[in-house]
Amino acid sequence: MAFQTLPDGRPIPHLTGDERPMLDSWLDFHRATLALKCAELDDAQVRLPAAEPSALTLLGLVQHLAEVERNWFQRVVGGLDTPPVYEEETGYALDPARGLDEALDVWRREIARGRELCDGRSLDYTGRIADGPMAGLEVSLRWVLIHMIEEYARHNGHADILRERIDGATGT
């Protein structure tokens, strides 16, 4: 299947074919959607919260998803004992010295490392959740990919609202 993109540059998820490429393509689509929501914004704009009492920001979402990438792919799938990416485990806390470009670079590195760890592993490969309310449970790579698609889809909905509040941009 030829690689296809939408007019905004995001990859079109596979519409037919094998399960693994389809799951990977949907996750890549959602990752690209988050990047698109941050495109052409400055550091001040990505720090604007959604609406009181929420402190949710686009910058916080990028940082959070870097933490999510590290958790599920390095800790669970890879079985690695890696520290959090940021000083606050959820990633939502903003550091005045850290801007969007740095956060996007970190997020992209976490994505690349996750891809490396998943490469060559079957969807039935299992990892173990290290902590939290599901600590000790085994999950398949299939489950992790589906969960990551769900995680991004949910947060991209938040990103839609944040972007609309920042500059009125809607859609995608």
LINSULSUL-V567935 format. One record per backbone hydrogen bond with DSSP energy under -1.0 kcal/mol. NH is the residue of the N-H (numbers start at 0). CO is the residue of the C=O. Records with the same first field share a line. If there is no record, write none. Layout:
NH: CO + CO
This chain:
5: 9
8: 5
11: 3
21: 17
22: 18
23: 19
24: 20
25: 21
26: 22
27: 23
28: 24
29: 25
30: 26
31: 27
32: 28
33: 29
34: 30
35: 31
36: 32
40: 37
45: 41
47: 44
49: 55
53: 50
58: 45
60: 56
61: 57
62: 58
63: 59
64: 60
65: 61
66: 62
67: 63
68: 64
69: 65
70: 66
71: 67
72: 68
73: 69
74: 69
75: 70
76: 71
77: 72
79: 73
81: 79
90: 87
97: 94
102: 98
103: 99
104: 100
105: 101
106: 102
107: 103
108: 104
109: 105
110: 106
111: 107
112: 108
113: 109
114: 110
115: 111
116: 112
117: 113
118: 114
120: 117
124: 121
126: 138
128: 136
134: 131
135: 128
136: 133
138: 126
140: 124
141: 122
143: 139
144: 140
145: 141
146: 142
147: 143
148: 144
149: 145
150: 146
151: 147
152: 148
153: 149
154: 150
155: 151
156: 152
157: 153
158: 154
159: 155
160: 156
161: 157
162: 158
163: 159
164: 160
165: 161
166: 162
167: 163
